[in-house]
């Protein structure tokens, strides 16, 4: 069995839905994911696994981002 403490969340290149834009969106809500550009992954953010409440907050914010991102594009 595998064990990990983070997820790598990939984003499209679509304007309004990129990893860089998601980072700004999430940071404005007090949710800090890590950019992984330095690892050659400019289209992804690293999400450290947290408590259940924190995980739900990130998922809800990502849903908002993807929905609002579609409205902005």
Predicted model as a PDB file, atoms N, CA, C, CB and O in Angstrom, pLDDT in the B-factor column:
MODEL        1                                                                  
ATOM      1  N   UNK A   1       0.827  -1.209   0.000  1.00 80.00           N  
ATOM      2  CA  UNK A   1       0.000   0.000   0.000  1.00 80.00           C  
ATOM      3  C   UNK A   1       0.862   1.261   0.000  1.00 80.00           C  
ATOM      4  CB  UNK A   1      -0.936   0.005   1.215  1.00 80.00           C  
ATOM      5  O   UNK A   1       1.960   1.286   0.556  1.00 80.00           O  
ATOM      6  N   UNK A   2       0.345   2.283  -0.626  1.00 78.00           N  
ATOM      7  CA  UNK A   2       1.044   3.563  -0.692  1.00 78.00           C  
ATOM      8  C   UNK A   2       0.589   4.483   0.425  1.00 78.00           C  
ATOM      9  CB  UNK A   2       0.818   4.229  -2.048  1.00 78.00           C  
ATOM     10  O   UNK A   2      -0.531   4.383   0.924  1.00 78.00           O  
ATOM     11  N   UNK A   3       1.483   5.378   0.803  1.00 82.00           N  
ATOM     12  CA  UNK A   3       1.176   6.373   1.822  1.00 82.00           C  
ATOM     13  C   UNK A   3       1.743   7.696   1.329  1.00 82.00           C  
ATOM     14  CB  UNK A   3       1.767   5.975   3.233  1.00 82.00           C  
ATOM     15  O   UNK A   3       2.845   7.735   0.782  1.00 82.00           O  
ATOM     16  N   UNK A   4       1.005   8.770   1.518  1.00 86.00           N  
ATOM     17  CA  UNK A   4       1.489  10.077   1.103  1.00 86.00           C  
ATOM     18  C   UNK A   4       0.911  11.150   2.004  1.00 86.00           C  
ATOM     19  CB  UNK A   4       1.130  10.354  -0.363  1.00 86.00           C  
ATOM     20  O   UNK A   4      -0.082  10.925   2.696  1.00 86.00           O  
ATOM     21  N   UNK A   5       1.535  12.318   1.992  1.00 92.00           N  
ATOM     22  CA  UNK A   5       1.027  13.405   2.815  1.00 92.00           C  
ATOM     23  C   UNK A   5       0.637  14.622   1.981  1.00 92.00           C  
ATOM     24  CB  UNK A   5       2.061  13.799   3.845  1.00 92.00           C  
ATOM     25  O   UNK A   5       0.373  15.695   2.525  1.00 92.00           O  
ATOM     26  N   UNK A   6       0.601  14.449   0.640  1.00 94.00           N  
ATOM     27  CA  UNK A   6       0.160  15.548  -0.192  1.00 94.00           C  
ATOM     28  C   UNK A   6      -0.448  15.026  -1.487  1.00 94.00           C  
ATOM     29  CB  UNK A   6       1.320  16.494  -0.489  1.00 94.00           C  
ATOM     30  O   UNK A   6      -0.252  13.874  -1.874  1.00 94.00           O  
ATOM     31  N   UNK A   7      -1.190  15.911  -2.139  1.00 94.00           N  
ATOM     32  CA  UNK A   7      -1.739  15.644  -3.465  1.00 94.00           C  
ATOM     33  C   UNK A   7      -1.152  16.666  -4.413  1.00 94.00           C  
ATOM     34  CB  UNK A   7      -3.306  15.697  -3.469  1.00 94.00           C  
ATOM     35  O   UNK A   7      -0.902  17.806  -4.022  1.00 94.00           O  
ATOM     36  N   UNK A   8      -0.932  16.280  -5.634  1.00 96.00           N  
ATOM     37  CA  UNK A   8      -0.491  17.208  -6.659  1.00 96.00           C  
ATOM     38  C   UNK A   8      -1.724  17.503  -7.512  1.00 96.00           C  
ATOM     39  CB  UNK A   8       0.711  16.620  -7.523  1.00 96.00           C  
ATOM     40  O   UNK A   8      -2.235  16.626  -8.209  1.00 96.00           O  
ATOM     41  N   UNK A   9      -2.189  18.740  -7.447  1.00 96.00           N  
ATOM     42  CA  UNK A   9      -3.410  19.149  -8.136  1.00 96.00           C  
ATOM     43  C   UNK A   9      -3.011  19.842  -9.437  1.00 96.00           C  
ATOM     44  CB  UNK A   9      -4.286  20.093  -7.237  1.00 96.00           C  
ATOM     45  O   UNK A   9      -2.331  20.868  -9.416  1.00 96.00           O  
ATOM     46  N   UNK A  10      -3.431  19.283 -10.562  1.00 97.00           N  
ATOM     47  CA  UNK A  10      -3.091  19.826 -11.871  1.00 97.00           C  
ATOM     48  C   UNK A  10      -4.202  20.726 -12.387  1.00 97.00           C  
ATOM     49  CB  UNK A  10      -2.820  18.697 -12.865  1.00 97.00           C  
ATOM     50  O   UNK A  10      -5.384  20.464 -12.168  1.00 97.00           O  
ATOM     51  N   UNK A  11      -3.805  21.797 -13.079  1.00 97.00           N  
ATOM     52  CA  UNK A  11      -4.735  22.771 -13.635  1.00 97.00           C  
ATOM     53  C   UNK A  11      -4.491  22.897 -15.134  1.00 97.00           C  
ATOM     54  CB  UNK A  11      -4.585  24.148 -12.933  1.00 97.00           C  
ATOM     55  O   UNK A  11      -3.388  22.634 -15.612  1.00 97.00           O  
ATOM     56  N   UNK A  12      -5.528  23.303 -15.877  1.00 95.00           N  
ATOM     57  CA  UNK A  12      -5.347  23.497 -17.317  1.00 95.00           C  
ATOM     58  C   UNK A  12      -4.624  24.810 -17.614  1.00 95.00           C  
ATOM     59  CB  UNK A  12      -6.705  23.473 -18.032  1.00 95.00           C  
ATOM     60  O   UNK A  12      -4.372  25.613 -16.716  1.00 95.00           O  
ATOM     61  N   UNK A  13      -4.298  25.010 -18.878  1.00 94.00           N  
ATOM     62  CA  UNK A  13      -3.706  26.273 -19.319  1.00 94.00           C  
ATOM     63  C   UNK A  13      -4.773  27.313 -19.640  1.00 94.00           C  
ATOM     64  CB  UNK A  13      -2.825  26.043 -20.540  1.00 94.00           C  
ATOM     65  O   UNK A  13      -4.448  28.431 -20.040  1.00 94.00           O  
ATOM     66  N   UNK A  14      -6.022  26.961 -19.472  1.00 92.00           N  
ATOM     67  CA  UNK A  14      -7.142  27.833 -19.795  1.00 92.00           C  
ATOM     68  C   UNK A  14      -7.089  29.121 -18.982  1.00 92.00           C  
ATOM     69  CB  UNK A  14      -8.463  27.112 -19.551  1.00 92.00           C  
ATOM     70  O   UNK A  14      -7.012  29.068 -17.754  1.00 92.00           O  
ATOM     71  N   UNK A  15      -7.127  30.277 -19.643  1.00 92.00           N  
ATOM     72  CA  UNK A  15      -7.144  31.537 -18.889  1.00 92.00           C  
ATOM     73  C   UNK A  15      -8.283  31.549 -17.867  1.00 92.00           C  
ATOM     74  CB  UNK A  15      -7.283  32.737 -19.850  1.00 92.00           C  
ATOM     75  O   UNK A  15      -9.416  31.178 -18.176  1.00 92.00           O  
ATOM     76  N   UNK A  16      -7.964  31.978 -16.656  1.00 91.00           N  
ATOM     77  CA  UNK A  16      -8.945  31.993 -15.579  1.00 91.00           C  
ATOM     78  C   UNK A  16      -8.951  30.735 -14.737  1.00 91.00           C  
ATOM     79  CB  UNK A  16     -10.295  32.204 -16.142  1.00 91.00           C  
ATOM     80  O   UNK A  16      -9.610  30.680 -13.698  1.00 91.00           O  
ATOM     81  N   UNK A  17      -8.213  29.713 -15.184  1.00 94.00           N  
ATOM     82  CA  UNK A  17      -8.196  28.433 -14.462  1.00 94.00           C  
ATOM     83  C   UNK A  17      -6.792  27.884 -14.236  1.00 94.00           C  
ATOM     84  CB  UNK A  17      -9.007  27.415 -15.217  1.00 94.00           C  
ATOM     85  O   UNK A  17      -6.642  26.709 -13.902  1.00 94.00           O  
ATOM     86  N   UNK A  18      -5.774  28.698 -14.407  1.00 96.00           N  
ATOM     87  CA  UNK A  18      -4.404  28.208 -14.299  1.00 96.00           C  
ATOM     88  C   UNK A  18      -3.985  28.005 -12.842  1.00 96.00           C  
ATOM     89  CB  UNK A  18      -3.449  29.176 -14.981  1.00 96.00           C  
ATOM     90  O   UNK A  18      -4.641  28.484 -11.918  1.00 96.00           O  
ATOM     91  N   UNK A  19      -2.899  27.296 -12.665  1.00 97.00           N  
ATOM     92  CA  UNK A  19      -2.365  27.065 -11.314  1.00 97.00           C  
ATOM     93  C   UNK A  19      -1.992  28.384 -10.647  1.00 97.00           C  
ATOM     94  CB  UNK A  19      -1.136  26.135 -11.368  1.00 97.00           C  
ATOM     95  O   UNK A  19      -2.251  28.578  -9.459  1.00 97.00           O  
ATOM     96  N   UNK A  20      -1.386  29.285 -11.407  1.00 96.00           N  
ATOM     97  CA  UNK A  20      -0.988  30.582 -10.843  1.00 96.00           C  
ATOM     98  C   UNK A  20      -2.219  31.367 -10.374  1.00 96.00           C  
ATOM     99  CB  UNK A  20      -0.193  31.408 -11.888  1.00 96.00           C  
ATOM    100  O   UNK A  20      -2.200  31.980  -9.307  1.00 96.00           O  
ATOM    101  N   UNK A  21      -3.270  31.344 -11.164  1.00 95.00           N  
ATOM    102  CA  UNK A  21      -4.504  32.043 -10.788  1.00 95.00           C  
ATOM    103  C   UNK A  21      -5.185  31.357  -9.604  1.00 95.00           C  
ATOM    104  CB  UNK A  21      -5.470  32.110 -11.986  1.00 95.00           C  
ATOM    105  O   UNK A  21      -5.742  32.025  -8.733  1.00 95.00           O  
ATOM    106  N   UNK A  22      -5.139  30.040  -9.574  1.00 96.00           N  
ATOM    107  CA  UNK A  22      -5.700  29.300  -8.441  1.00 96.00           C  
ATOM    108  C   UNK A  22      -4.946  29.650  -7.166  1.00 96.00           C  
ATOM    109  CB  UNK A  22      -5.645  27.776  -8.698  1.00 96.00           C  
ATOM    110  O   UNK A  22      -5.553  29.792  -6.104  1.00 96.00           O  
ATOM    111  N   UNK A  23      -3.635  29.787  -7.264  1.00 96.00           N  
ATOM    112  CA  UNK A  23      -2.820  30.140  -6.104  1.00 96.00           C  
ATOM    113  C   UNK A  23      -3.249  31.486  -5.530  1.00 96.00           C  
ATOM    114  CB  UNK A  23      -1.333  30.176  -6.483  1.00 96.00           C  
ATOM    115  O   UNK A  23      -3.402  31.625  -4.316  1.00 96.00           O  
ATOM    116  N   UNK A  24      -3.442  32.464  -6.387  1.00 95.00           N  
ATOM    117  CA  UNK A  24      -3.885  33.793  -5.941  1.00 95.00           C  
ATOM    118  C   UNK A  24      -5.276  33.696  -5.309  1.00 95.00           C  
ATOM    119  CB  UNK A  24      -3.899  34.798  -7.133  1.00 95.00           C  
ATOM    120  O   UNK A  24      -5.516  34.258  -4.240  1.00 95.00           O  
ATOM    121  N   UNK A  25      -6.180  32.990  -5.965  1.00 95.00           N  
ATOM    122  CA  UNK A  25      -7.553  32.819  -5.495  1.00 95.00           C  
ATOM    123  C   UNK A  25      -7.586  32.161  -4.111  1.00 95.00           C  
ATOM    124  CB  UNK A  25      -8.358  31.978  -6.499  1.00 95.00           C  
ATOM    125  O   UNK A  25      -8.266  32.635  -3.201  1.00 95.00           O  
ATOM    126  N   UNK A  26      -6.852  31.081  -3.973  1.00 96.00           N  
ATOM    127  CA  UNK A  26      -6.842  30.340  -2.705  1.00 96.00           C  
ATOM    128  C   UNK A  26      -6.145  31.136  -1.603  1.00 96.00           C  
ATOM    129  CB  UNK A  26      -6.150  28.980  -2.887  1.00 96.00           C  
ATOM    130  O   UNK A  26      -6.608  31.150  -0.462  1.00 96.00           O  
ATOM    131  N   UNK A  27      -5.046  31.789  -1.932  1.00 95.00           N  
ATOM    132  CA  UNK A  27      -4.322  32.592  -0.942  1.00 95.00           C  
ATOM    133  C   UNK A  27      -5.192  33.713  -0.388  1.00 95.00           C  
ATOM    134  CB  UNK A  27      -3.055  33.178  -1.560  1.00 95.00           C  
ATOM    135  O   UNK A  27      -5.117  34.033   0.799  1.00 95.00           O  
ATOM    136  N   UNK A  28      -6.014  34.306  -1.241  1.00 94.00           N  
ATOM    137  CA  UNK A  28      -6.916  35.379  -0.803  1.00 94.00           C  
ATOM    138  C   UNK A  28      -7.934  34.868   0.208  1.00 94.00           C  
ATOM    139  CB  UNK A  28      -7.640  35.993  -2.006  1.00 94.00           C  
ATOM    140  O   UNK A  28      -8.521  35.651   0.954  1.00 94.00           O  
ATOM    141  N   UNK A  29      -8.139  33.574   0.230  1.00 95.00           N  
ATOM    142  CA  UNK A  29      -9.071  32.948   1.172  1.00 95.00           C  
ATOM    143  C   UNK A  29      -8.351  32.302   2.349  1.00 95.00           C  
ATOM    144  CB  UNK A  29      -9.914  31.907   0.458  1.00 95.00           C  
ATOM    145  O   UNK A  29      -8.954  31.570   3.134  1.00 95.00           O  
ATOM    146  N   UNK A  30      -7.054  32.581   2.462  1.00 95.00           N  
ATOM    147  CA  UNK A  30      -6.277  32.051   3.575  1.00 95.00           C  
ATOM    148  C   UNK A  30      -5.881  30.595   3.419  1.00 95.00           C  
ATOM    149  CB  UNK A  30      -7.043  32.208   4.829  1.00 95.00           C  
ATOM    150  O   UNK A  30      -5.504  29.947   4.395  1.00 95.00           O  
ATOM    151  N   UNK A  31      -5.962  30.073   2.201  1.00 96.00           N  
ATOM    152  CA  UNK A  31      -5.606  28.681   1.929  1.00 96.00           C  
ATOM    153  C   UNK A  31      -4.286  28.660   1.164  1.00 96.00           C  
ATOM    154  CB  UNK A  31      -6.735  27.953   1.121  1.00 96.00           C  
ATOM    155  O   UNK A  31      -4.188  29.197   0.061  1.00 96.00           O  
ATOM    156  N   UNK A  32      -3.285  28.043   1.753  1.00 95.00           N  
ATOM    157  CA  UNK A  32      -1.952  28.077   1.170  1.00 95.00           C  
ATOM    158  C   UNK A  32      -1.601  26.711   0.587  1.00 95.00           C  
ATOM    159  CB  UNK A  32      -0.908  28.502   2.224  1.00 95.00           C  
ATOM    160  O   UNK A  32      -1.431  25.731   1.312  1.00 95.00           O  
ATOM    161  N   UNK A  33      -1.499  26.671  -0.736  1.00 96.00           N  
ATOM    162  CA  UNK A  33      -0.967  25.511  -1.435  1.00 96.00           C  
ATOM    163  C   UNK A  33       0.406  25.929  -1.937  1.00 96.00           C  
ATOM    164  CB  UNK A  33      -1.918  25.029  -2.618  1.00 96.00           C  
ATOM    165  O   UNK A  33       0.708  27.122  -1.976  1.00 96.00           O  
ATOM    166  N   UNK A  34       1.214  25.006  -2.311  1.00 97.00           N  
ATOM    167  CA  UNK A  34       2.582  25.317  -2.724  1.00 97.00           C  
ATOM    168  C   UNK A  34       2.726  25.262  -4.235  1.00 97.00           C  
ATOM    169  CB  UNK A  34       3.568  24.356  -2.072  1.00 97.00           C  
ATOM    170  O   UNK A  34       2.296  24.302  -4.876  1.00 97.00           O  
ATOM    171  N   UNK A  35       3.332  26.293  -4.795  1.00 97.00           N  
ATOM    172  CA  UNK A  35       3.676  26.281  -6.216  1.00 97.00           C  
ATOM    173  C   UNK A  35       4.814  25.283  -6.397  1.00 97.00           C  
ATOM    174  CB  UNK A  35       4.082  27.720  -6.732  1.00 97.00           C  
ATOM    175  O   UNK A  35       5.678  25.159  -5.529  1.00 97.00           O  
ATOM    176  N   UNK A  36       4.816  24.583  -7.502  1.00 97.00           N  
ATOM    177  CA  UNK A  36       5.857  23.593  -7.772  1.00 97.00           C  
ATOM    178  C   UNK A  36       6.525  23.850  -9.121  1.00 97.00           C  
ATOM    179  CB  UNK A  36       5.269  22.178  -7.738  1.00 97.00           C  
ATOM    180  O   UNK A  36       7.010  22.925  -9.772  1.00 97.00           O  
ATOM    181  N   UNK A  37       6.543  25.110  -9.527  1.00 96.00           N  
ATOM    182  CA  UNK A  37       7.197  25.507 -10.777  1.00 96.00           C  
ATOM    183  C   UNK A  37       8.668  25.065 -10.800  1.00 96.00           C  
ATOM    184  CB  UNK A  37       7.101  27.035 -10.967  1.00 96.00           C  
ATOM    185  O   UNK A  37       9.172  24.600 -11.822  1.00 96.00           O  
ATOM    186  N   UNK A  38       9.337  25.217  -9.667  1.00 96.00           N  
ATOM    187  CA  UNK A  38      10.764  24.885  -9.583  1.00 96.00           C  
ATOM    188  C   UNK A  38      11.034  23.405  -9.851  1.00 96.00           C  
ATOM    189  CB  UNK A  38      11.304  25.260  -8.212  1.00 96.00           C  
ATOM    190  O   UNK A  38      12.164  23.027 -10.158  1.00 96.00           O  
ATOM    191  N   UNK A  39      10.011  22.574  -9.737  1.00 97.00           N  
ATOM    192  CA  UNK A  39      10.149  21.138  -9.997  1.00 97.00           C  
ATOM    193  C   UNK A  39       9.718  20.795 -11.417  1.00 97.00           C  
ATOM    194  CB  UNK A  39       9.324  20.327  -8.988  1.00 97.00           C  
ATOM    195  O   UNK A  39       9.578  19.623 -11.765  1.00 97.00           O  
ATOM    196  N   UNK A  40       9.507  21.828 -12.237  1.00 97.00           N  
ATOM    197  CA  UNK A  40       9.089  21.601 -13.614  1.00 97.00           C  
ATOM    198  C   UNK A  40       7.598  21.322 -13.747  1.00 97.00           C  
ATOM    199  CB  UNK A  40       9.863  20.458 -14.196  1.00 97.00           C  
ATOM    200  O   UNK A  40       7.159  20.722 -14.728  1.00 97.00           O  
ATOM    201  N   UNK A  41       6.822  21.755 -12.762  1.00 98.00           N  
ATOM    202  CA  UNK A  41       5.377  21.505 -12.760  1.00 98.00           C  
ATOM    203  C   UNK A  41       4.604  22.824 -12.641  1.00 98.00           C  
ATOM    204  CB  UNK A  41       4.993  20.551 -11.600  1.00 98.00           C  
ATOM    205  O   UNK A  41       3.924  23.052 -11.641  1.00 98.00           O  
ATOM    206  N   UNK A  42       4.704  23.687 -13.647  1.00 97.00           N  
ATOM    207  CA  UNK A  42       4.066  25.000 -13.558  1.00 97.00           C  
ATOM    208  C   UNK A  42       2.538  24.957 -13.595  1.00 97.00           C  
ATOM    209  CB  UNK A  42       4.556  25.863 -14.674  1.00 97.00           C  
ATOM    210  O   UNK A  42       1.883  25.947 -13.268  1.00 97.00           O  
ATOM    211  N   UNK A  43       1.973  23.828 -13.986  1.00 98.00           N  
ATOM    212  CA  UNK A  43       0.516  23.709 -14.068  1.00 98.00           C  
ATOM    213  C   UNK A  43      -0.077  22.975 -12.865  1.00 98.00           C  
ATOM    214  CB  UNK A  43       0.128  22.988 -15.347  1.00 98.00           C  
ATOM    215  O   UNK A  43      -1.200  22.476 -12.934  1.00 98.00           O  
ATOM    216  N   UNK A  44       0.672  22.909 -11.764  1.00 98.00           N  
ATOM    217  CA  UNK A  44       0.199  22.159 -10.598  1.00 98.00           C  
ATOM    218  C   UNK A  44       0.457  22.921  -9.307  1.00 98.00           C  
ATOM    219  CB  UNK A  44       0.872  20.788 -10.537  1.00 98.00           C  
ATOM    220  O   UNK A  44       1.324  23.792  -9.240  1.00 98.00           O  
ATOM    221  N   UNK A  45      -0.316  22.572  -8.286  1.00 98.00           N  
ATOM    222  CA  UNK A  45      -0.116  23.063  -6.924  1.00 98.00           C  
ATOM    223  C   UNK A  45      -0.046  21.851  -6.011  1.00 98.00           C  
ATOM    224  CB  UNK A  45      -1.264  24.047  -6.483  1.00 98.00           C  
ATOM    225  O   UNK A  45      -0.718  20.845  -6.243  1.00 98.00           O  
ATOM    226  N   UNK A  46       0.770  21.953  -4.975  1.00 97.00           N  
ATOM    227  CA  UNK A  46       0.930  20.873  -3.994  1.00 97.00           C  
ATOM    228  C   UNK A  46       0.017  21.153  -2.813  1.00 97.00           C  
ATOM    229  CB  UNK A  46       2.418  20.739  -3.526  1.00 97.00           C  
ATOM    230  O   UNK A  46       0.125  22.193  -2.162  1.00 97.00           O  
ATOM    231  N   UNK A  47      -0.880  20.219  -2.544  1.00 96.00           N  
ATOM    232  CA  UNK A  47      -1.834  20.329  -1.450  1.00 96.00           C  
ATOM    233  C   UNK A  47      -1.443  19.347  -0.354  1.00 96.00           C  
ATOM    234  CB  UNK A  47      -3.284  20.062  -1.942  1.00 96.00           C  
ATOM    235  O   UNK A  47      -1.582  18.135  -0.518  1.00 96.00           O  
ATOM    236  N   UNK A  48      -0.956  19.870   0.758  1.00 94.00           N  
ATOM    237  CA  UNK A  48      -0.615  19.016   1.895  1.00 94.00           C  
ATOM    238  C   UNK A  48      -1.907  18.554   2.549  1.00 94.00           C  
ATOM    239  CB  UNK A  48       0.297  19.767   2.922  1.00 94.00           C  
ATOM    240  O   UNK A  48      -2.819  19.351   2.774  1.00 94.00           O  
ATOM    241  N   UNK A  49      -1.980  17.274   2.851  1.00 92.00           N  
ATOM    242  CA  UNK A  49      -3.162  16.712   3.494  1.00 92.00           C  
ATOM    243  C   UNK A  49      -3.266  17.282   4.906  1.00 92.00           C  
ATOM    244  CB  UNK A  49      -3.101  15.150   3.523  1.00 92.00           C  
ATOM    245  O   UNK A  49      -2.313  17.226   5.683  1.00 92.00           O  
ATOM    246  N   UNK A  50      -4.428  17.828   5.221  1.00 89.00           N  
ATOM    247  CA  UNK A  50      -4.659  18.411   6.535  1.00 89.00           C  
ATOM    248  C   UNK A  50      -5.785  17.686   7.244  1.00 89.00           C  
ATOM    249  CB  UNK A  50      -4.977  19.902   6.418  1.00 89.00           C  
ATOM    250  O   UNK A  50      -6.105  16.536   6.941  1.00 89.00           O  
ATOM    251  N   UNK A  51      -6.370  18.382   8.186  1.00 91.00           N  
ATOM    252  CA  UNK A  51      -7.521  17.832   8.883  1.00 91.00           C  
ATOM    253  C   UNK A  51      -8.747  17.840   7.987  1.00 91.00           C  
ATOM    254  CB  UNK A  51      -7.797  18.615  10.161  1.00 91.00           C  
ATOM    255  O   UNK A  51      -8.757  18.488   6.940  1.00 91.00           O  
ATOM    256  N   UNK A  52      -9.758  17.133   8.393  1.00 93.00           N  
ATOM    257  CA  UNK A  52     -10.965  17.005   7.570  1.00 93.00           C  
ATOM    258  C   UNK A  52     -11.584  18.364   7.233  1.00 93.00           C  
ATOM    259  CB  UNK A  52     -11.994  16.138   8.288  1.00 93.00           C  
ATOM    260  O   UNK A  52     -11.977  18.603   6.091  1.00 93.00           O  
ATOM    261  N   UNK A  53     -11.667  19.245   8.219  1.00 95.00           N  
ATOM    262  CA  UNK A  53     -12.266  20.569   7.994  1.00 95.00           C  
ATOM    263  C   UNK A  53     -11.451  21.374   6.984  1.00 95.00           C  
ATOM    264  CB  UNK A  53     -12.373  21.344   9.321  1.00 95.00           C  
ATOM    265  O   UNK A  53     -12.014  22.005   6.090  1.00 95.00           O  
ATOM    266  N   UNK A  54     -10.136  21.351   7.126  1.00 93.00           N  
ATOM    267  CA  UNK A  54      -9.265  22.081   6.202  1.00 93.00           C  
ATOM    268  C   UNK A  54      -9.359  21.499   4.798  1.00 93.00           C  
ATOM    269  CB  UNK A  54      -7.810  22.048   6.691  1.00 93.00           C  
ATOM    270  O   UNK A  54      -9.405  22.242   3.818  1.00 93.00           O  
ATOM    271  N   UNK A  55      -9.386  20.191   4.698  1.00 93.00           N  
ATOM    272  CA  UNK A  55      -9.502  19.552   3.382  1.00 93.00           C  
ATOM    273  C   UNK A  55     -10.803  19.940   2.700  1.00 93.00           C  
ATOM    274  CB  UNK A  55      -9.417  18.027   3.514  1.00 93.00           C  
ATOM    275  O   UNK A  55     -10.816  20.224   1.502  1.00 93.00           O  
ATOM    276  N   UNK A  56     -11.897  19.956   3.452  1.00 95.00           N  
ATOM    277  CA  UNK A  56     -13.192  20.357   2.880  1.00 95.00           C  
ATOM    278  C   UNK A  56     -13.168  21.818   2.443  1.00 95.00           C  
ATOM    279  CB  UNK A  56     -14.325  20.133   3.901  1.00 95.00           C  
ATOM    280  O   UNK A  56     -13.758  22.167   1.420  1.00 95.00           O  
ATOM    281  N   UNK A  57     -12.495  22.671   3.205  1.00 96.00           N  
ATOM    282  CA  UNK A  57     -12.397  24.091   2.853  1.00 96.00           C  
ATOM    283  C   UNK A  57     -11.660  24.261   1.526  1.00 96.00           C  
ATOM    284  CB  UNK A  57     -11.676  24.881   3.970  1.00 96.00           C  
ATOM    285  O   UNK A  57     -12.071  25.059   0.684  1.00 96.00           O  
ATOM    286  N   UNK A  58     -10.583  23.518   1.341  1.00 96.00           N  
ATOM    287  CA  UNK A  58      -9.823  23.613   0.091  1.00 96.00           C  
ATOM    288  C   UNK A  58     -10.667  23.101  -1.076  1.00 96.00           C  
ATOM    289  CB  UNK A  58      -8.499  22.812   0.193  1.00 96.00           C  
ATOM    290  O   UNK A  58     -10.699  23.725  -2.137  1.00 96.00           O  
ATOM    291  N   UNK A  59     -11.338  21.988  -0.889  1.00 95.00           N  
ATOM    292  CA  UNK A  59     -12.168  21.451  -1.969  1.00 95.00           C  
ATOM    293  C   UNK A  59     -13.286  22.412  -2.354  1.00 95.00           C  
ATOM    294  CB  UNK A  59     -12.760  20.110  -1.559  1.00 95.00           C  
ATOM    295  O   UNK A  59     -13.568  22.595  -3.538  1.00 95.00           O  
ATOM    296  N   UNK A  60     -13.924  23.026  -1.361  1.00 96.00           N  
ATOM    297  CA  UNK A  60     -14.987  23.997  -1.645  1.00 96.00           C  
ATOM    298  C   UNK A  60     -14.425  25.205  -2.392  1.00 96.00           C  
ATOM    299  CB  UNK A  60     -15.671  24.451  -0.335  1.00 96.00           C  
ATOM    300  O   UNK A  60     -15.047  25.700  -3.333  1.00 96.00           O  
ATOM    301  N   UNK A  61     -13.257  25.676  -1.977  1.00 96.00           N  
ATOM    302  CA  UNK A  61     -12.640  26.825  -2.638  1.00 96.00           C  
ATOM    303  C   UNK A  61     -12.219  26.472  -4.065  1.00 96.00           C  
ATOM    304  CB  UNK A  61     -11.425  27.317  -1.833  1.00 96.00           C  
ATOM    305  O   UNK A  61     -12.377  27.289  -4.972  1.00 96.00           O  
ATOM    306  N   UNK A  62     -11.692  25.280  -4.274  1.00 96.00           N  
ATOM    307  CA  UNK A  62     -11.318  24.864  -5.626  1.00 96.00           C  
ATOM    308  C   UNK A  62     -12.545  24.779  -6.520  1.00 96.00           C  
ATOM    309  CB  UNK A  62     -10.591  23.512  -5.595  1.00 96.00           C  
ATOM    310  O   UNK A  62     -12.490  25.157  -7.690  1.00 96.00           O  
ATOM    311  N   UNK A  63     -13.641  24.289  -5.981  1.00 95.00           N  
ATOM    312  CA  UNK A  63     -14.891  24.240  -6.753  1.00 95.00           C  
ATOM    313  C   UNK A  63     -15.311  25.660  -7.138  1.00 95.00           C  
ATOM    314  CB  UNK A  63     -16.023  23.537  -5.937  1.00 95.00           C  
ATOM    315  O   UNK A  63     -15.675  25.910  -8.286  1.00 95.00           O  
ATOM    316  N   UNK A  64     -15.259  26.588  -6.178  1.00 95.00           N  
ATOM    317  CA  UNK A  64     -15.591  27.987  -6.463  1.00 95.00           C  
ATOM    318  C   UNK A  64     -14.657  28.551  -7.526  1.00 95.00           C  
ATOM    319  CB  UNK A  64     -15.512  28.838  -5.179  1.00 95.00           C  
ATOM    320  O   UNK A  64     -15.105  29.225  -8.455  1.00 95.00           O  
ATOM    321  N   UNK A  65     -13.375  28.282  -7.395  1.00 95.00           N  
ATOM    322  CA  UNK A  65     -12.398  28.786  -8.366  1.00 95.00           C  
ATOM    323  C   UNK A  65     -12.708  28.287  -9.764  1.00 95.00           C  
ATOM    324  CB  UNK A  65     -10.984  28.371  -7.969  1.00 95.00           C  
ATOM    325  O   UNK A  65     -12.732  29.070 -10.714  1.00 95.00           O  
ATOM    326  N   UNK A  66     -12.945  26.991  -9.897  1.00 93.00           N  
ATOM    327  CA  UNK A  66     -13.197  26.442 -11.223  1.00 93.00           C  
ATOM    328  C   UNK A  66     -14.515  26.973 -11.792  1.00 93.00           C  
ATOM    329  CB  UNK A  66     -13.221  24.909 -11.169  1.00 93.00           C  
ATOM    330  O   UNK A  66     -14.616  27.194 -12.998  1.00 93.00           O  
ATOM    331  N   UNK A  67     -15.511  27.178 -10.955  1.00 90.00           N  
ATOM    332  CA  UNK A  67     -16.797  27.716 -11.412  1.00 90.00           C  
ATOM    333  C   UNK A  67     -16.661  29.191 -11.770  1.00 90.00           C  
ATOM    334  CB  UNK A  67     -17.882  27.529 -10.331  1.00 90.00           C  
ATOM    335  O   UNK A  67     -17.117  29.619 -12.831  1.00 90.00           O  
ATOM    336  N   UNK A  68     -16.036  29.968 -10.892  1.00 81.00           N  
ATOM    337  CA  UNK A  68     -15.839  31.388 -11.149  1.00 81.00           C  
ATOM    338  C   UNK A  68     -14.853  31.593 -12.285  1.00 81.00           C  
ATOM    339  CB  UNK A  68     -15.353  32.100  -9.889  1.00 81.00           C  
ATOM    340  O   UNK A  68     -14.986  32.534 -13.067  1.00 81.00           O  
ATOM    341  N   UNK A  69     -13.868  30.717 -12.375  1.00 57.00           N  
ATOM    342  CA  UNK A  69     -12.903  30.800 -13.472  1.00 57.00           C  
ATOM    343  C   UNK A  69     -13.588  30.640 -14.809  1.00 57.00           C  
ATOM    344  CB  UNK A  69     -11.816  29.744 -13.316  1.00 57.00           C  
ATOM    345  O   UNK A  69     -13.241  31.318 -15.776  1.00 57.00           O  
ATOM    346  N   UNK A  70     -14.570  29.737 -14.871  1.00 54.00           N  
ATOM    347  CA  UNK A  70     -15.321  29.544 -16.111  1.00 54.00           C  
ATOM    348  C   UNK A  70     -16.130  30.784 -16.446  1.00 54.00           C  
ATOM    349  CB  UNK A  70     -16.243  28.326 -16.002  1.00 54.00           C  
ATOM    350  O   UNK A  70     -16.284  31.129 -17.618  1.00 54.00           O  
ATOM    351  N   UNK A  71     -16.648  31.455 -15.430  1.00 59.00           N  
ATOM    352  CA  UNK A  71     -17.435  32.669 -15.647  1.00 59.00           C  
ATOM    353  C   UNK A  71     -16.539  33.829 -16.092  1.00 59.00           C  
ATOM    354  CB  UNK A  71     -18.198  33.049 -14.363  1.00 59.00           C  
ATOM    355  O   UNK A  71     -16.975  34.684 -16.863  1.00 59.00           O  
ATOM    356  N   UNK A  72     -15.279  33.866 -15.608  1.00 55.00           N  
ATOM    357  CA  UNK A  72     -14.348  34.940 -15.969  1.00 55.00           C  
ATOM    358  C   UNK A  72     -13.814  34.771 -17.380  1.00 55.00           C  
ATOM    359  CB  UNK A  72     -13.190  34.987 -14.985  1.00 55.00           C  
ATOM    360  O   UNK A  72     -13.525  35.757 -18.058  1.00 55.00           O  
ATOM    361  N   UNK A  73     -13.680  33.517 -17.831  1.00 48.00           N  
ATOM    362  CA  UNK A  73     -13.040  33.252 -19.139  1.00 48.00           C  
ATOM    363  C   UNK A  73     -13.937  33.637 -20.290  1.00 48.00           C  
ATOM    364  CB  UNK A  73     -12.662  31.779 -19.265  1.00 48.00           C  
ATOM    365  O   UNK A  73     -13.555  33.480 -21.450  1.00 48.00           O  
TER     366      UNK A  73                                                      
ENDMDL                                                                          
END                                                                             
